Amino acid sequence: MSKKMKLGVFGARRGSYLGSVADQVGFELTAVCDTFEPLLKNAEKKLANPKVTFYTDYEEMLRHDLDAVIVANYATEHVWAVTRALEAGKHVMSECLAMLTMAEGVRLVEAVEASDRVYMLAENYPFSAENLEMARLYQAGEIGEFKYGEGEYVHPISAEEMAGLVSGPDHWRSWLPVTYYSTHSIGPVMLITGTRPASVNGFVVPYDHADPLNFGRPKMSDLSSVLMCRMDNGALVKIIPWSELRDHGNRVRICGNRGTMESSQQDERLRVHYEPFDYDPPRVKTMHYKPNFPDFARGAVRYGHGGGDYFTSYYFHRAIVEQSRPIIDVYKAIDMTSIGILGYRSALSGGVPLEVPDFRDPEVRERCRNDDWTPDPAAYRDGMPHPSVLGKIEISGESQAKFRELRQKFVDKL
Ligand SMILES: NC(=O)c1ccc[n+]([C@@H]2O[C@H](COP(=O)([O-])OP(=O)(O)OC[C@H]3O[C@@H](n4cnc5c(N)ncnc54)[C@H](O)[C@@H]3O)[C@@H](O)[C@H]2O)c1
């Protein structure tokens, strides 16, 4: 592919890794920005790339000669950073989530529509070899019409690991409600089947004070949740957004009216099943195999998240070069993120179904313009939700002290 594009990354943890991947996929990593100086210094050491300039001020980084920016600051603060980068004439790839509130979704869509630059969501889970193979099979008609699906992102985090990820109770990972981190579980289902969620019902497994996992962590949100999504083709999908159940991994299951396929947790194998009565002559009943990446991307295996981190940079670069719509555009990004916001609102109202507004239609999204309903404790006021369905979760003094000790150890090692 053509010339290398100069790239800046905002956020030195996830961001500097994504920058180092993009550096091998058509971009030239040129600048990194983070206010947390120990982390920035650590990124400088790890990247060991003399071509990279390091910043603590985002506006200053945007004044650098850059073609594109990866926005990987706090998951709940992407919209302002994306908007500023677009205004500065940069192409933008935003990490998950697309937005924290529905009103922010309106601002995001309008900023993208007003710009001639590319915006893409860096949702990477659709691009594991199994998920890409399921997309290929589904789109070739191999399992018939999509009827039912499941997507899960189960990721319990120990207190030691959390201390490296969370600076304190104000950090988004401490308070983000359990339904919100939904893009890793709905993303694959949407990309495999080409459908979008039209409505969502949310249900939450509440915070468990007796769970030893919670000791030494400032986390105030619940244990797990289920979102039931009715897709626009009528299919039903069960989504488990970021959950701390004890079975680390991410599953996807797609059931059509002529077969079922699912990724298995342990061995990166795909299972495809046919009933003999559906085919004449009958097909092999069950296939269980490890799919390859497509020929153009065999090297993806070297990259994080089952190769997914390669594909997000690849597709971002391709959309810029071809001046085409990126594989996860702003509308898909908002669909993937909206179910988490609306799913929480549903869970707090007894699981009622809520329409997922289609932001492609300006009249539909107009209804969300002033919907600033937010679980951010810093913005709490009457009418706003708490991070847990149980209300405000108090963390004991002992647990807070343990967290501070673990956090200090982490920072000392940077
Ligand atoms: N797709 C994936 O698999 C995946 C994996 C991990 C993280 N993420 C996403 O990456 C993003 C970053 O997550 P993270 O794990 O790196 O943790 P994080 O959210 O703690 O990191 C954000 C970084 O941005 C910096 N930052 C925040 N505001 C800033 C500002 N105004 N100026 C300068 N720096 C600022 C912080 O100091 C911090 O180092 C999140 O959106 C998260 O959802 C995605």
The ligand as an SDF file (V2000), in Angstrom:
LIG
                    3D

 44 48  0  0  0  0  0  0  0  0999 V2000
   -9.8810   -2.9860   22.0910 N   0  0  0  0  0  0  0  0  0  0  0  0
   -9.2380   -3.5490   23.1060 C   0  0  0  0  0  0  0  0  0  0  0  0
   -8.9990   -4.7330   23.1240 O   0  0  0  0  0  0  0  0  0  0  0  0
   -8.7950   -2.6760   24.2520 C   0  0  0  0  0  0  0  0  0  0  0  0
   -7.9350   -3.1600   25.2440 C   0  0  0  0  0  0  0  0  0  0  0  0
   -7.5350   -2.2720   26.2700 C   0  0  0  0  0  0  0  0  0  0  0  0
   -7.9980   -0.9710   26.2730 C   0  0  0  0  0  0  0  0  0  0  0  0
   -8.8370   -0.5520   25.2850 N   0  0  0  0  0  0  0  0  0  0  0  0
   -9.3080    0.8390   25.2400 C   0  0  0  0  0  0  0  0  0  0  0  0
   -8.1960    1.7060   25.1730 O   0  0  0  0  0  0  0  0  0  0  0  0
   -8.4790    2.9230   25.8430 C   0  0  0  0  0  0  0  0  0  0  0  0
   -7.4200    3.1940   26.8940 C   0  0  0  0  0  0  0  0  0  0  0  0
   -7.4500    2.1850   27.8460 O   0  0  0  0  0  0  0  0  0  0  0  0
   -6.1520    1.7800   28.6830 P   0  0  0  0  0  0  0  0  0  0  0  0
   -6.2670    0.3390   28.9580 O   0  0  0  0  0  0  0  0  0  0  0  0
   -4.9480    2.2770   28.0030 O   0  0  0  0  0  0  0  0  0  0  0  0
   -6.3380    2.4760   30.0820 O   0  0  0  0  0  0  0  0  0  0  0  0
   -6.6370    3.9700   30.5410 P   0  0  0  0  0  0  0  0  0  0  0  0
   -8.0240    4.3010   30.1900 O   0  0  0  0  0  0  0  0  0  0  0  0
   -6.2530    4.0530   31.9270 O   0  0  0  0  0  0  0  0  0  0  0  0
   -5.6110    4.8250   29.6790 O   0  0  0  0  0  0  0  0  0  0  0  0
   -5.8760    6.0720   29.2290 C   0  0  0  0  0  0  0  0  0  0  0  0
   -4.6070    6.8880   29.2320 C   0  0  0  0  0  0  0  0  0  0  0  0
   -4.9340    8.1640   28.7080 O   0  0  0  0  0  0  0  0  0  0  0  0
   -4.2990    9.1510   29.4770 C   0  0  0  0  0  0  0  0  0  0  0  0
   -5.1050   10.3800   29.4430 N   0  0  0  0  0  0  0  0  0  0  0  0
   -6.3980   10.5070   29.8060 C   0  0  0  0  0  0  0  0  0  0  0  0
   -6.8190   11.7720   29.6390 N   0  0  0  0  0  0  0  0  0  0  0  0
   -5.7510   12.4640   29.1640 C   0  0  0  0  0  0  0  0  0  0  0  0
   -5.5370   13.8350   28.7920 C   0  0  0  0  0  0  0  0  0  0  0  0
   -6.5230   14.7360   28.8780 N   0  0  0  0  0  0  0  0  0  0  0  0
   -4.3320   14.1840   28.3270 N   0  0  0  0  0  0  0  0  0  0  0  0
   -3.3280   13.2780   28.2140 C   0  0  0  0  0  0  0  0  0  0  0  0
   -3.4630   11.9730   28.5670 N   0  0  0  0  0  0  0  0  0  0  0  0
   -4.6620   11.5730   29.0310 C   0  0  0  0  0  0  0  0  0  0  0  0
   -4.2420    8.5880   30.8940 C   0  0  0  0  0  0  0  0  0  0  0  0
   -3.1880    9.1610   31.6480 O   0  0  0  0  0  0  0  0  0  0  0  0
   -4.0360    7.1020   30.6340 C   0  0  0  0  0  0  0  0  0  0  0  0
   -2.6760    6.7400   30.6690 O   0  0  0  0  0  0  0  0  0  0  0  0
   -9.8730    2.7660   26.4150 C   0  0  0  0  0  0  0  0  0  0  0  0
  -10.7690    3.3410   25.5190 O   0  0  0  0  0  0  0  0  0  0  0  0
  -10.0980    1.2690   26.4510 C   0  0  0  0  0  0  0  0  0  0  0  0
  -11.4480    0.9430   26.2840 O   0  0  0  0  0  0  0  0  0  0  0  0
   -9.2360   -1.3810   24.2810 C   0  0  0  0  0  0  0  0  0  0  0  0
  1  2  1  0
  2  3  2  0
  2  4  1  0
  4  5  1  0
  4 44  2  0
  5  6  2  0
  6  7  1  0
  7  8  2  0
  8  9  1  0
  8 44  1  0
  9 10  1  0
  9 42  1  0
 10 11  1  0
 11 12  1  0
 11 40  1  0
 12 13  1  0
 13 14  1  0
 14 15  2  0
 14 16  1  0
 14 17  1  0
 17 18  1  0
 18 19  2  0
 18 20  1  0
 18 21  1  0
 21 22  1  0
 22 23  1  0
 23 24  1  0
 23 38  1  0
 24 25  1  0
 25 26  1  0
 25 36  1  0
 26 27  1  0
 26 35  1  0
 27 28  2  0
 28 29  1  0
 29 30  1  0
 29 35  2  0
 30 31  1  0
 30 32  2  0
 32 33  1  0
 33 34  2  0
 34 35  1  0
 36 37  1  0
 36 38  1  0
 38 39  1  0
 40 41  1  0
 40 42  1  0
 42 43  1  0
M  CHG  2   8   1  16  -1
M  END
$$$$
